[in-house]
Amino acid sequence: MHTIFLIIKGEYLVRVRKRSFIVMTILGPVLIFGFYAIIGWAAVSSINQKKVAVVDESGRFVNKFKADNETVFSYPKESLTNAKKSFVKQGYDALVFIPKDVIDYPKTVQIFAEKSVSLALQSNIERAIGKEIETIKLEQAGITQKVIEDAKVNVDAQTISLSDSGEKSSNGIATTIISGFCALLIYISVLIYGTQVMRGVMEEKTNRIVEVIISSVKPFQLMLGKIIGVALVGLTQFLLWIALTAGLITVGSSVLGQKETAKSAMSARMNGMPGQQEVQQKMAKDKNPVTSIMAAIETLNIPLIISCFLFYFLGGYLLYSALFGAIGAAVDSETETQQFMFPIMMPIIAAIAFAQIAVRDPDGPLAFWTSIIPFTSPVVMMVRVPFGVPIWQLMLSMGLLVLGFLGTTWIAARIYRVGILMYGKKVSFRELSKWVFYKG
């Protein structure tokens, strides 16, 4: 045990002291937030408002279409022939022709453009015309515009979870986002840190350093120490990321909340409305996106999610890293790893596919079985945990994952002890199976 501890300590300190580890640990959450912020900014700033000319022979649609951030409508008073000749020069992106009998034949609408119109623009135009035709037909049936407007209702339902301990607010959007993020993070971490184990073993083997090390320690001790050492590096990084992320969210929420509160107070004072300041502050708080996100996160069982995440991260990593370490011991170069990587990668890739199904139906039979099987449970179970999982299913999944890790470690150790000192030989799956049952 003392020997394994020394190997773990060496692996851990060597990797933690690297400048790349320190930089990525500090900048990781910042880069993630910055990445999504840039995507959001690019998505908003890339919206280019399209100018659409409408030639309406029916006379029913003039000034009826509402402009938005994506489309603005104009109604030139000219014939279709003249409009087709001049709409490009006048800066229009599309020309819509609405015939006289469009109410009875809505499919006769035509859209002209210098180039092919985008699917989004076509859908916006079709939706606007279709909506107006529906309004006209309802008015012809005796239903007034006021009745139509009053009939439009936006429903924003509050979701509540029922349990033996009572009622508790929940948020489906926050649950889905957190579950998907945790599953993706485990998927990525298993690949990154598992590959680190494989490359570390392969580097020691190709440099013949392992021949010196094996003279002092057993192959199993070396493999186990390397796996646990890298696991502790990953665990340290994740704990620091969690702390830094929580700090960023708290600071961001506080700063934006103060800005919105000050803005609402200023608005109330300028308007001179007594008793309106509290209302304005409450409305600003409800509109603040960071406050909304924090309120949604507070509906989740964060301690349980973090605890399960750390367990399934360690369990999934230990299960797969043992196999990655065995591959590194069996080959002499990275190009030879491809044939052995595929069978190991398949369950991880399948887990991501099953996770997408589990998001839609977290209590379905497919989600249940894939969250129990050790090779897919680290990813799929983390999708299910935020939605709520019975304790017996969680315990069964964790127990089988521990047994799976012990089984893969035993297989990897049998391969590792033979392959670590094997040089210059192309290894096949048949040869690996012989190493597993080799006595000696």
C-alpha positions as CSV (number, residue, x, y, z in Angstrom):
1,M,0.0,0.0,0.0
2,H,2.9,2.4,0.7
3,T,4.3,1.7,-2.8
4,I,0.9,2.5,-4.4
5,F,0.6,5.7,-2.3
6,L,4.1,6.9,-3.6
7,I,3.1,6.2,-7.2
8,I,-0.2,8.1,-6.7
9,K,1.6,11.0,-5.1
10,G,4.1,11.2,-7.9
11,E,1.5,11.1,-10.6
12,Y,-0.6,13.7,-8.8
13,L,2.1,16.2,-8.1
14,V,3.7,16.0,-11.5
15,R,0.5,16.8,-13.2
16,V,-0.9,19.4,-10.7
17,R,2.4,21.4,-10.8
18,K,2.3,21.8,-14.6
19,R,1.6,25.3,-15.8
20,S,-1.1,24.0,-18.2
21,F,-3.1,22.5,-15.3
22,I,-3.0,25.7,-13.3
23,V,-3.9,27.9,-16.3
24,M,-6.8,25.6,-17.4
25,T,-8.1,25.2,-13.9
26,I,-8.4,29.0,-13.4
27,L,-9.5,29.9,-16.9
28,G,-11.7,26.8,-17.5
29,P,-15.0,28.3,-16.1
30,V,-14.2,31.7,-17.6
31,L,-13.6,30.2,-21.0
32,I,-16.8,28.2,-20.8
33,F,-18.8,31.3,-19.9
34,G,-17.0,33.3,-22.5
35,F,-17.6,30.7,-25.2
36,Y,-21.4,30.6,-24.6
37,A,-21.5,34.4,-24.3
38,I,-19.8,34.8,-27.7
39,I,-22.2,32.3,-29.2
40,G,-25.2,34.2,-27.8
41,W,-23.8,37.5,-28.9
42,A,-23.0,36.2,-32.4
43,A,-26.5,34.7,-32.7
44,V,-28.1,38.0,-31.7
45,S,-25.8,40.3,-33.7
46,S,-26.0,38.2,-36.8
47,I,-29.8,38.8,-37.1
48,N,-30.1,40.8,-40.3
49,Q,-33.6,42.4,-40.7
50,K,-35.0,41.5,-44.1
51,K,-37.0,44.0,-46.1
52,V,-40.0,42.5,-47.8
53,A,-42.2,44.3,-50.4
54,V,-45.8,43.3,-50.5
55,V,-47.9,43.7,-53.7
56,D,-51.5,43.1,-52.6
57,E,-54.1,42.8,-55.3
58,S,-56.8,41.8,-52.8
59,G,-56.3,45.0,-50.8
60,R,-56.9,43.1,-47.5
61,F,-53.3,42.9,-46.3
62,V,-52.0,46.4,-46.5
63,N,-50.4,47.4,-43.2
64,K,-51.6,44.2,-41.7
65,F,-48.3,42.4,-41.2
66,K,-46.4,43.2,-38.1
67,A,-42.7,43.9,-38.3
68,D,-40.3,42.2,-36.0
69,N,-36.5,41.8,-35.5
70,E,-36.2,39.6,-38.5
71,T,-38.7,41.0,-41.1
72,V,-40.1,44.4,-42.0
73,F,-42.8,44.9,-44.6
74,S,-43.4,47.6,-47.1
75,Y,-46.4,48.1,-49.5
76,P,-45.4,49.7,-52.8
77,K,-48.4,51.0,-54.8
78,E,-47.4,49.6,-58.2
79,S,-48.1,46.7,-60.4
80,L,-46.4,43.3,-60.0
81,T,-44.6,43.8,-63.3
82,N,-43.0,47.1,-62.2
83,A,-42.3,45.8,-58.7
84,K,-40.4,42.9,-60.1
85,K,-38.2,45.2,-62.1
86,S,-37.4,47.6,-59.2
87,F,-37.6,45.7,-55.9
88,V,-33.9,44.7,-55.9
89,K,-32.7,48.3,-56.7
90,Q,-34.8,49.6,-53.9
91,G,-33.1,47.3,-51.4
92,Y,-35.8,44.7,-50.9
93,D,-34.7,41.1,-50.1
94,A,-38.0,39.6,-51.3
95,L,-41.2,40.5,-53.2
96,V,-44.5,39.0,-52.1
97,F,-47.4,38.9,-54.5
98,I,-50.8,38.3,-53.0
99,P,-53.6,37.7,-55.7
100,K,-57.2,38.8,-55.4
101,D,-58.5,35.3,-54.6
102,V,-55.9,34.5,-51.9
103,I,-58.6,34.0,-49.3
104,D,-60.1,31.1,-51.2
105,Y,-56.8,29.9,-52.8
106,P,-54.0,30.6,-50.3
107,K,-51.5,28.5,-52.2
108,T,-51.4,31.1,-55.0
109,V,-49.1,33.4,-53.1
110,Q,-45.7,34.0,-54.8
111,I,-42.4,35.1,-53.4
112,F,-39.8,36.6,-55.7
113,A,-36.1,37.2,-54.8
114,E,-32.9,37.9,-56.6
115,K,-31.5,34.7,-55.0
116,S,-33.3,31.8,-53.3
117,V,-35.0,33.0,-50.1
118,S,-34.0,31.3,-46.8
119,L,-36.3,28.8,-45.2
120,A,-36.6,31.1,-42.2
121,L,-37.7,34.1,-44.3
122,Q,-40.2,31.9,-46.3
123,S,-41.6,30.5,-43.1
124,N,-42.0,34.0,-41.6
125,I,-43.9,35.3,-44.7
126,E,-46.1,32.2,-45.0
127,R,-46.9,32.4,-41.3
128,A,-47.8,36.1,-41.5
129,I,-50.1,35.6,-44.5
130,G,-51.7,32.5,-43.0
131,K,-52.3,34.3,-39.7
132,E,-54.0,37.2,-41.4
133,I,-56.1,34.9,-43.6
134,E,-57.3,33.1,-40.4
135,T,-58.2,36.5,-38.9
136,I,-60.2,37.6,-42.0
137,K,-62.1,34.3,-42.1
138,L,-63.0,34.6,-38.4
139,E,-64.2,38.2,-38.9
140,Q,-66.3,37.0,-41.9
141,A,-67.8,34.5,-39.5
142,G,-68.9,37.2,-37.1
143,I,-66.0,37.0,-34.7
144,T,-64.5,40.5,-34.1
145,Q,-60.9,41.4,-33.8
146,K,-61.3,42.2,-30.1
147,V,-62.6,38.7,-29.4
148,I,-59.7,37.2,-31.4
149,E,-57.2,39.3,-29.3
150,D,-58.9,38.4,-26.0
151,A,-58.8,34.7,-27.0
152,K,-55.0,34.7,-27.3
153,V,-53.6,33.5,-23.9
154,N,-50.0,32.7,-23.0
155,V,-49.9,30.0,-20.3
156,D,-46.9,29.8,-18.0
157,A,-47.5,26.8,-15.8
158,Q,-45.6,26.3,-12.5
159,T,-44.2,22.8,-12.1
160,I,-44.4,21.2,-8.6
161,S,-42.8,17.9,-7.5
162,L,-44.8,15.8,-5.1
163,S,-43.0,13.5,-2.6
164,D,-43.4,12.1,0.8
165,S,-41.7,15.2,2.3
166,G,-44.3,17.4,0.7
167,E,-44.5,19.7,-2.3
168,K,-41.5,21.3,-3.9
169,S,-41.1,23.7,-6.8
170,S,-39.3,22.4,-9.9
171,N,-38.2,23.8,-13.2
172,G,-38.2,21.5,-16.3
173,I,-35.8,23.7,-18.3
174,A,-33.2,24.0,-15.5
175,T,-33.5,20.3,-14.9
176,T,-32.9,19.4,-18.6
177,I,-30.0,21.8,-18.9
178,I,-28.2,20.7,-15.8
179,S,-28.7,17.0,-16.6
180,G,-27.4,17.3,-20.1
181,F,-24.4,19.4,-19.0
182,C,-23.4,16.9,-16.3
183,A,-23.7,14.0,-18.7
184,L,-21.6,15.7,-21.4
185,L,-19.0,16.7,-18.8
186,I,-18.6,13.1,-17.6
187,Y,-18.4,11.9,-21.2
188,I,-15.7,14.4,-22.0
189,S,-13.7,13.9,-18.8
190,V,-13.7,10.0,-19.2
191,L,-12.2,10.4,-22.7
192,I,-9.6,13.1,-21.7
193,Y,-8.3,11.6,-18.4
194,G,-8.6,8.0,-19.7
195,T,-6.5,8.9,-22.7
196,Q,-4.0,10.5,-20.4
197,V,-3.5,7.2,-18.6
198,M,-3.1,5.4,-21.9
199,R,-0.5,7.8,-23.2
200,G,1.4,7.9,-19.8
201,V,1.7,4.1,-19.8
202,M,2.7,4.0,-23.5
203,E,5.3,6.7,-22.9
204,E,6.9,4.8,-20.1
205,K,6.9,1.7,-22.1
206,T,8.4,3.1,-25.3
207,N,11.1,5.0,-23.3
208,R,12.0,1.8,-21.4
209,I,11.5,3.6,-18.1
210,V,9.0,1.0,-17.0
211,E,11.8,-1.7,-17.0
212,V,13.5,0.2,-14.2
213,I,10.2,0.8,-12.3
214,I,9.0,-2.8,-12.6
215,S,12.1,-3.9,-10.8
216,S,10.9,-2.1,-7.7
217,V,7.1,-2.4,-7.9
218,K,4.5,-4.9,-9.2
219,P,2.8,-4.1,-12.5
220,F,-0.6,-4.0,-10.8
221,Q,0.6,-1.5,-8.2
222,L,2.0,0.7,-11.0
223,M,-1.2,0.6,-13.0
224,L,-3.4,1.2,-10.0
225,G,-1.3,4.1,-8.8
226,K,-1.3,5.7,-12.2
227,I,-5.1,5.4,-12.5
228,I,-5.8,6.8,-9.1
229,G,-3.3,9.6,-9.4
230,V,-4.8,10.9,-12.6
231,A,-8.3,10.5,-11.1
232,L,-7.3,12.7,-8.2
233,V,-6.0,15.3,-10.7
234,G,-9.3,15.3,-12.5
235,L,-11.2,15.4,-9.2
236,T,-9.2,18.4,-8.0
237,Q,-9.8,20.2,-11.2
238,F,-13.5,19.6,-11.1
239,L,-13.8,20.7,-7.4
240,L,-12.0,24.0,-8.3
241,W,-14.2,24.5,-11.3
242,I,-17.3,24.0,-9.2
243,A,-16.1,26.6,-6.7
244,L,-15.1,29.1,-9.3
245,T,-18.3,28.6,-11.3
246,A,-20.4,29.2,-8.2
247,G,-18.4,32.3,-7.4
248,L,-18.9,33.7,-11.0
249,I,-22.6,33.0,-10.9
250,T,-23.0,34.7,-7.5
251,V,-21.0,37.8,-8.5
252,G,-22.8,38.0,-11.8
253,S,-26.2,37.7,-10.2
254,S,-25.4,40.3,-7.6
255,V,-24.0,42.8,-10.1
256,L,-26.9,42.5,-12.6
257,G,-29.4,42.4,-9.8
258,Q,-28.1,45.7,-8.4
259,K,-28.2,47.3,-11.8
260,E,-31.8,46.3,-12.4
261,T,-32.8,47.4,-8.9
262,A,-31.2,50.8,-9.4
263,K,-32.8,51.2,-12.8
264,S,-36.3,50.4,-11.5
265,A,-35.9,52.7,-8.6
266,M,-34.8,55.5,-10.9
267,S,-37.8,54.9,-13.2
268,A,-40.2,55.0,-10.2
269,R,-38.8,58.3,-9.0
270,M,-38.9,59.9,-12.4
271,N,-42.4,58.8,-13.0
272,G,-43.4,60.1,-9.5
273,M,-45.6,57.1,-8.9
274,P,-46.1,56.6,-5.2
275,G,-46.0,53.0,-4.1
276,Q,-44.6,51.9,-7.5
277,Q,-41.0,51.4,-6.5
278,E,-41.5,48.0,-5.0
279,V,-43.6,46.9,-8.0
280,Q,-40.9,48.1,-10.4
281,Q,-38.2,46.3,-8.4
282,K,-40.1,43.1,-8.4
283,M,-40.7,43.3,-12.1
284,A,-37.1,44.0,-12.8
285,K,-36.1,41.1,-10.6
286,D,-38.4,38.8,-12.6
287,K,-37.0,40.0,-15.9
288,N,-33.4,39.6,-14.9
289,P,-32.1,36.5,-16.7
290,V,-29.4,35.7,-14.1
291,T,-32.0,36.0,-11.3
292,S,-34.3,33.7,-13.3
293,I,-31.5,31.1,-13.8
294,M,-30.6,31.2,-10.1
295,A,-34.2,30.8,-9.1
296,A,-34.5,27.8,-11.4
297,I,-31.3,26.2,-10.1
298,E,-32.5,26.6,-6.5
299,T,-35.4,24.3,-7.3
300,L,-32.9,21.4,-7.8
301,N,-31.3,19.2,-5.2
302,I,-27.8,20.6,-5.8
303,P,-25.9,18.7,-3.1
304,L,-27.3,15.4,-4.5
305,I,-26.4,16.3,-8.0
306,I,-22.9,17.3,-7.1
307,S,-22.4,14.2,-5.0
308,C,-23.6,11.9,-7.7
309,F,-21.6,13.8,-10.3
310,L,-18.4,13.2,-8.3
311,F,-19.2,9.5,-7.8
312,Y,-20.1,8.8,-11.4
313,F,-17.1,10.8,-12.6
314,L,-14.8,8.7,-10.5
315,G,-16.6,5.5,-11.2
316,G,-16.8,6.0,-15.0
317,Y,-13.2,7.2,-15.1
318,L,-11.9,4.3,-13.1
319,L,-13.8,1.8,-15.2
320,Y,-12.6,3.1,-18.5
321,S,-9.2,4.2,-17.5
322,A,-8.3,0.7,-16.5
323,L,-9.0,-0.4,-20.1
324,F,-7.2,2.5,-21.5
325,G,-4.2,1.6,-19.4
326,A,-4.3,-2.0,-20.6
327,I,-4.3,-0.7,-24.2
328,G,-1.3,1.5,-23.5
329,A,0.6,-1.5,-22.1
330,A,-0.3,-3.7,-25.0
331,V,0.9,-1.5,-27.9
332,D,4.2,0.1,-28.9
333,S,2.8,3.2,-30.7
334,E,-0.2,5.4,-30.7
335,T,-1.2,4.3,-34.2
336,E,-1.7,0.7,-33.0
337,T,-4.2,1.9,-30.4
338,Q,-7.0,2.5,-33.0
339,Q,-8.1,-1.1,-33.3
340,F,-8.4,-1.5,-29.6
341,M,-10.0,1.9,-28.9
342,F,-13.1,1.3,-31.0
343,P,-14.6,-1.4,-28.7
344,I,-14.0,0.8,-25.7
345,M,-15.4,3.9,-27.4
346,M,-18.6,2.3,-28.5
347,P,-20.3,2.1,-25.1
348,I,-19.3,5.7,-24.3
349,I,-20.7,7.0,-27.7
350,A,-23.8,4.9,-27.2
351,A,-24.3,6.4,-23.7
352,I,-24.5,9.9,-25.2
353,A,-27.2,8.6,-27.6
354,F,-29.1,7.0,-24.8
355,A,-28.8,10.1,-22.7
356,Q,-30.7,12.1,-25.4
357,I,-33.6,9.6,-25.1
358,A,-33.4,9.7,-21.3
359,V,-33.8,13.5,-21.3
360,R,-37.2,13.0,-23.0
361,D,-38.3,10.0,-20.9
362,P,-36.1,9.8,-17.7
363,D,-38.2,7.0,-16.2
364,G,-38.6,4.9,-19.4
365,P,-37.3,1.3,-19.6
366,L,-34.4,2.3,-21.9
367,A,-33.3,5.1,-19.5
368,F,-33.6,2.7,-16.6
369,W,-31.5,-0.2,-18.0
370,T,-28.8,2.1,-19.5
371,S,-28.5,3.9,-16.2
372,I,-27.9,0.5,-14.5
373,I,-25.4,-1.0,-16.9
374,P,-21.9,0.1,-15.7
375,F,-20.6,1.0,-19.1
376,T,-23.4,3.5,-19.8
377,S,-24.6,4.4,-16.3
378,P,-22.1,7.3,-15.6
379,V,-23.6,9.3,-18.4
380,V,-27.2,8.2,-18.4
381,M,-27.7,8.2,-14.7
382,M,-26.5,11.8,-14.5
383,V,-29.3,12.7,-16.9
384,R,-31.8,11.1,-14.6
385,V,-30.6,12.3,-11.2
386,P,-31.9,15.9,-11.6
387,F,-35.3,14.6,-12.5
388,G,-35.4,12.4,-9.4
389,V,-34.4,8.8,-9.2
390,P,-35.7,6.2,-6.6
391,I,-33.0,5.5,-4.0
392,W,-33.0,1.8,-4.8
393,Q,-32.2,2.4,-8.5
394,L,-29.4,4.8,-7.5
395,M,-27.9,2.3,-5.1
396,L,-28.1,-0.5,-7.6
397,S,-26.5,1.6,-10.3
398,M,-23.7,2.6,-8.0
399,G,-23.1,-0.9,-6.7
400,L,-22.9,-2.3,-10.2
401,L,-20.6,0.5,-11.3
402,V,-18.2,-0.4,-8.4
403,L,-18.3,-4.1,-9.4
404,G,-17.7,-3.1,-13.1
405,F,-14.7,-1.1,-12.1
406,L,-13.3,-4.1,-10.1
407,G,-13.9,-6.4,-13.1
408,T,-12.3,-4.1,-15.7
409,T,-9.4,-3.5,-13.3
410,W,-8.8,-7.3,-12.9
411,I,-8.9,-7.8,-16.7
412,A,-6.6,-4.8,-17.3
413,A,-4.1,-5.9,-14.7
414,R,-3.9,-9.3,-16.4
415,I,-3.1,-7.7,-19.7
416,Y,-0.9,-5.0,-18.2
417,R,1.5,-7.4,-16.4
418,V,2.3,-9.2,-19.7
419,G,2.0,-6.3,-22.2
420,I,4.1,-3.8,-20.3
421,L,7.3,-5.6,-21.0
422,M,6.3,-6.9,-24.5
423,Y,8.1,-5.1,-27.4
424,G,8.1,-5.3,-31.2
425,K,5.0,-7.5,-31.5
426,K,1.7,-6.8,-33.2
427,V,-1.0,-7.7,-30.7
428,S,-4.5,-9.0,-31.7
429,F,-7.7,-9.5,-29.6
430,R,-7.0,-13.2,-29.6
431,E,-3.5,-12.5,-28.1
432,L,-5.1,-10.3,-25.4
433,S,-7.5,-13.0,-24.4
434,K,-4.6,-15.3,-23.9
435,W,-2.9,-12.8,-21.7
436,V,-6.0,-12.5,-19.5
437,F,-6.0,-16.2,-18.7
438,Y,-2.2,-16.6,-18.7
439,K,-0.9,-18.3,-15.6
440,G,2.5,-17.3,-14.3
